[in-house]
Amino acid sequence: MITYFQNLISNSPNQLISYADFMAAALYHPESGYYMKEKQKIGRQGDFITTSNISDVYGRLMAKWFSFVSNKNDLPAIFCEIGGGNGRFAHAFLQEWTETIKTPIQYIIIETSSYHRKLQRELLKDYPFIQQMDSVSKLIDFEGMIFSNELFDALPVHVIEKENGNLKEVMIGLNKGQLIEQKVPLANKEILLFIEENNLSLYNGQRFEIPLAMDEMLQQISSFLKRGIVVTADYGYTNEEWQDPRRAKGSLRGFHQHQMLENVLLHPGDMDITTHIHFDHLIQKGEQFQLQFITMLRQDEFLLKTGILKELEDHYDPNPFSGISRRNRAIRSLIMPGGISSFFHIIIQQKGLNPIIEQIFE
């Protein structure tokens, strides 16, 4: 893929491209992008893990919670997952729904990668009522719940840095055929507006990611959502947390064979690239797009509120080597201090509900 970037940069103004352009190609190029390739990305043989791949309990709990929320708030039983990956979350969700809830449901998976859509079809072949789409734009007057897990952290971002009192945008250029960074005076008006809207003030040497693609995704979700709830599971920081000196270099990272790499220019197309999202901006921008903020919880708090402890009580087995005991250990790993869930947050928003949603937990 390096040849592609060499040509792209050579044909760009000033022979430079933004980090957002680099990430968009490295991750989503139709043939060579990381997420589009026919390659295992999640799990031990991949580059990273997600909550839904640790245990099926995450998807099963979400099914029970969605049933409760939809009944309490007169929402149709239509569930849309954006970025369905290998389909394991959907599989767990639908197993629980068909085994215990047993009412009709419509399940939509939006996934840009044709490879992942193929994996989903193979895993979910017992659920022929599933509808697959390749874009949020395929939703029309949607009513129900829209859910995403680690969607926004995988969207392209611009990178800026304050240097000698001046804001610079970090661009990507070439040096002897290799990808390099080059800083130029910040001139992108959308980035400047983002800084103004969020009342941000960078200190000298601070590097910061600007998620303009987040705005576009939020606007798309809102424009196709007529009535319902939006649930976002992801990792990130508030504006105050971004100012912590430990985050002076930003959060842009690569993951390759379960190794974290700070230089995301390595292995383009063969490495996951991710950033921590801007929680305050997601909430504030959502409000501008008619997505009313309901609550934000750490993922372990959310799981406790949705009854994960009951899963332990209902499935106790004294045999430490049984499948049930292994599952219970996975459940505990989701709620123990310092576990994976402590790094994630769940943001819940609503649109078009009248009266406004009041009860989301039992």
C-alpha positions in Angstrom: 0.0 0.0 0.0 3.0 2.3 0.3 3.0 2.8 -3.5 -0.6 4.0 -3.2 0.4 6.7 -0.6 3.4 7.7 -2.6 1.2 8.4 -5.6 -1.5 10.1 -3.4 1.0 12.4 -1.7 2.9 13.2 -4.9 -0.4 14.3 -6.6 -1.6 16.4 -3.6 -1.2 20.1 -3.1 2.3 20.8 -1.6 2.8 17.0 -1.7 1.2 16.7 1.7 -2.0 14.9 3.0 -3.7 15.3 6.4 -3.7 12.5 9.0 -7.4 12.2 8.3 -6.8 11.4 4.6 -4.0 9.0 5.6 -6.3 7.1 8.1 -9.2 7.0 5.7 -7.1 5.2 3.1 -5.1 3.1 5.5 -8.3 1.8 7.2 -11.0 2.0 4.6 -9.5 1.8 1.1 -11.8 -0.6 -0.8 -9.0 -3.1 -1.6 -6.0 -2.4 0.7 -7.6 -0.8 3.8 -7.1 -2.6 7.1 -10.8 -3.0 7.8 -11.6 -4.1 4.3 -9.1 -6.8 3.9 -9.9 -10.5 4.2 -7.9 -10.9 7.3 -8.7 -11.8 10.9 -8.5 -8.7 13.0 -10.2 -9.5 16.3 -9.1 -12.1 18.8 -5.9 -14.0 19.5 -5.0 -14.4 15.8 -5.8 -10.8 15.1 -4.5 -7.4 16.3 -6.9 -6.5 19.1 -9.9 -7.7 21.2 -13.3 -6.2 22.0 -15.7 -6.6 24.8 -18.1 -8.7 22.8 -15.2 -11.2 22.0 -14.4 -11.8 25.6 -17.8 -13.2 26.5 -21.2 -13.6 25.0 -22.7 -12.0 28.1 -22.3 -8.5 26.7 -24.6 -9.2 23.8 -27.0 -11.2 25.9 -27.3 -8.5 28.5 -27.9 -5.9 25.8 -30.7 -8.0 24.4 -32.4 -8.1 27.8 -31.9 -4.4 28.4 -33.2 -3.5 24.9 -36.3 -5.6 25.5 -36.9 -3.7 28.8 -36.3 -0.2 27.3 -38.4 -0.8 24.3 -41.3 -2.1 26.3 -41.1 0.8 28.9 -40.9 3.5 26.2 -43.1 2.1 23.5 -40.3 1.6 21.0 -40.5 -0.9 18.2 -38.3 -4.0 18.6 -35.9 -2.9 15.9 -32.2 -2.9 16.8 -29.5 -1.5 14.5 -25.8 -2.2 15.1 -23.3 0.0 13.4 -19.9 -1.6 12.7 -20.9 -5.2 13.4 -17.4 -6.6 12.8 -17.3 -10.4 12.9 -20.9 -10.7 14.1 -20.2 -12.1 17.6 -22.1 -9.4 19.4 -25.1 -9.9 17.1 -24.9 -13.7 17.6 -25.0 -13.4 21.4 -27.8 -10.8 21.3 -30.0 -13.0 19.0 -29.3 -16.1 21.0 -30.6 -14.5 24.1 -33.5 -12.9 22.3 -34.7 -16.2 20.6 -34.1 -18.3 23.8 -35.7 -16.1 26.5 -37.5 -13.1 25.0 -39.1 -14.9 22.0 -40.9 -12.0 20.5 -40.5 -10.8 16.9 -37.4 -8.5 16.3 -35.8 -6.8 13.4 -32.0 -6.7 13.6 -30.0 -4.5 11.2 -26.2 -4.6 10.9 -24.4 -1.8 9.1 -20.9 -2.8 8.1 -18.7 -1.2 5.4 -16.4 -4.2 5.0 -17.6 -6.9 2.5 -15.3 -9.3 4.3 -16.9 -8.7 7.6 -20.4 -9.0 6.1 -19.4 -12.4 4.8 -18.3 -13.4 8.3 -21.5 -12.2 9.7 -23.6 -14.2 7.2 -21.7 -17.4 8.1 -22.0 -16.9 11.8 -25.7 -15.7 11.7 -27.0 -18.2 9.2 -29.6 -19.4 11.7 -31.1 -15.9 11.8 -32.4 -15.3 8.3 -34.4 -12.2 9.4 -31.2 -10.2 9.8 -30.8 -7.3 7.4 -27.3 -6.2 6.3 -26.4 -2.7 5.0 -23.1 -1.1 4.0 -24.0 2.4 5.0 -25.9 4.4 7.6 -27.5 6.2 4.7 -29.5 3.1 3.9 -31.6 3.7 7.1 -34.8 5.5 6.4 -37.1 6.9 9.1 -35.6 4.5 11.6 -37.4 3.8 14.9 -35.8 1.7 17.6 -32.2 1.5 19.1 -29.0 2.3 17.3 -25.9 0.7 19.0 -22.2 1.0 18.2 -19.2 -0.6 19.9 -15.8 1.1 19.2 -17.1 2.9 16.1 -16.0 6.5 16.7 -12.5 5.6 17.8 -11.9 4.1 14.4 -12.9 7.2 12.4 -10.2 9.3 10.7 -8.9 12.3 12.7 -6.8 15.4 11.9 -3.8 16.0 14.2 -2.7 19.4 15.4 0.2 20.5 17.7 1.1 23.8 19.4 4.6 24.7 18.7 6.3 27.9 19.9 2.9 29.4 20.6 1.5 28.7 17.2 -1.0 26.0 16.2 0.2 23.7 13.5 -1.5 20.8 11.6 0.6 17.7 11.4 0.6 16.5 7.8 2.0 13.4 6.0 4.7 13.7 3.4 7.5 11.7 1.8 11.2 11.5 2.3 13.1 9.1 0.1 9.9 7.2 -0.5 9.1 6.8 3.2 6.1 8.4 5.0 7.1 11.2 7.3 5.3 13.9 9.4 5.5 17.6 8.4 3.9 20.5 10.4 2.3 23.4 8.6 0.5 26.5 10.0 -3.1 25.5 10.9 -5.5 26.9 8.3 -8.3 24.4 8.2 -11.4 26.4 9.1 -13.4 23.4 10.4 -10.6 22.5 12.8 -10.5 26.1 14.0 -14.2 26.0 14.6 -13.9 22.8 16.5 -11.3 24.4 18.8 -13.6 27.4 19.3 -16.8 25.4 19.9 -15.0 23.3 22.6 -13.2 26.2 24.1 -9.9 24.4 23.9 -6.6 25.9 24.8 -3.5 23.8 24.0 -0.2 24.3 25.8 3.2 24.3 24.0 4.2 20.9 22.8 0.7 19.5 23.2 -0.6 17.3 20.3 -4.3 16.8 19.8 -6.6 14.9 17.5 -9.6 16.6 15.9 -12.4 14.2 15.0 -14.3 16.0 12.2 -15.6 12.7 11.0 -17.4 12.2 14.3 -19.6 15.2 13.4 -20.5 13.7 10.0 -21.3 10.4 11.6 -23.5 11.9 14.3 -25.3 14.0 11.7 -25.9 11.0 9.6 -27.3 9.0 12.5 -29.6 11.8 13.5 -30.8 12.5 10.0 -31.9 8.9 9.5 -33.3 8.4 13.0 -36.9 9.4 13.4 -37.5 8.1 16.9 -35.4 6.1 19.3 -32.3 5.7 21.4 -28.6 5.9 20.4 -26.1 3.9 22.5 -22.4 4.5 22.0 -19.8 2.2 23.7 -16.3 3.6 23.3 -13.2 4.8 25.1 -12.2 8.5 25.4 -11.7 11.5 27.6 -13.6 14.6 28.6 -12.2 18.1 27.8 -10.8 18.3 31.3 -9.1 14.9 31.0 -7.5 15.8 27.7 -5.6 18.6 29.5 -3.8 16.0 31.7 0.0 16.3 31.0 0.1 12.5 30.5 -1.9 13.0 27.3 0.4 15.7 25.9 1.2 13.6 22.9 -2.5 12.8 22.1 -4.0 9.3 21.8 -3.3 8.2 18.2 -2.0 4.7 18.3 -1.6 1.6 16.1 -2.2 -2.0 17.1 -0.4 -4.7 15.2 -0.4 -8.3 16.4 -1.5 -7.2 19.9 1.4 -4.8 20.1 0.7 -1.1 20.6 2.7 1.2 18.2 3.0 5.0 18.6 4.1 5.4 15.0 0.9 4.8 13.0 2.7 5.4 9.7 4.2 1.9 10.0 2.4 -1.0 8.2 -0.3 1.1 6.4 -3.2 -1.2 5.6 -1.9 -3.9 7.9 -2.4 -2.2 11.3 -5.4 -1.0 13.2 -5.3 2.8 13.9 -7.4 4.2 16.8 -7.8 7.3 18.9 -9.7 8.1 22.2 -12.9 9.9 21.4 -14.0 13.3 22.7 -16.9 12.6 25.0 -17.9 16.3 25.6 -17.9 17.0 21.9 -19.9 13.9 21.1 -22.6 15.0 23.7 -22.5 18.6 22.7 -22.6 18.0 18.9 -25.3 15.4 19.4 -27.5 18.0 21.1 -27.0 20.2 18.0 -28.2 17.3 15.8 -31.3 16.7 18.0 -29.7 13.8 19.9 -30.7 14.6 23.5 -28.2 13.4 26.1 -29.6 11.0 28.7 -26.6 9.7 30.6 -22.9 8.5 30.4 -21.7 5.6 32.5 -18.5 3.6 32.7 -19.1 0.3 31.0 -18.8 -1.7 34.2 -21.4 0.6 35.8 -23.7 0.0 32.9 -23.2 -3.8 33.0 -24.0 -3.8 36.8 -27.2 -1.7 36.1 -28.3 -4.2 33.4 -28.0 -7.2 35.7 -24.6 -8.8 35.1 -24.4 -10.0 38.7 -27.6 -12.0 38.2 -25.8 -13.8 35.4 -23.3 -15.0 37.9 -26.0 -16.1 40.4 -28.0 -17.9 37.8 -25.1 -19.8 36.3 -23.0 -20.9 39.3 -20.9 -24.1 38.9 -18.4 -25.4 41.5 -16.3 -27.1 38.8 -13.6 -24.6 37.9 -12.9 -26.2 34.5 -16.5 -26.2 33.2 -17.7 -24.0 30.4 -20.0 -22.2 32.9 -17.1 -21.5 35.2 -15.0 -20.1 32.3 -17.9 -17.9 31.3 -18.3 -16.7 34.9 -14.6 -15.8 35.0 -15.1 -13.8 31.8 -18.1 -12.0 33.4 -15.9 -11.1 36.4 -13.2 -9.7 34.1 -15.8 -7.3 32.7 -16.6 -5.7 36.1 -13.4 -6.0 38.1 -11.5 -2.8 39.0 -8.9 -2.1 36.3 -10.6 -4.6 33.9 -11.4 -3.8 30.3 -14.8 -2.2 31.1 -13.2 0.4 33.3 -11.7 2.0 30.2 -15.0 2.2 28.3 -18.0 4.4 28.6 -21.6 4.1 27.5 -23.2 7.2 26.2 -27.0 7.1 25.8 -28.9 9.7 23.7 -32.5 9.9 22.4 -34.4 11.6 19.7 -38.1 12.0 19.0 -39.4 10.3 22.1 -42.6 11.9 23.5 -42.7 11.9 26.5 -38.9 12.0 26.8 -37.5 8.7 28.0 -37.6 8.4 31.7 -36.9 4.8 32.7 -33.9 3.0 31.1 -33.0 0.7 34.0 -35.1 -1.5 36.3 
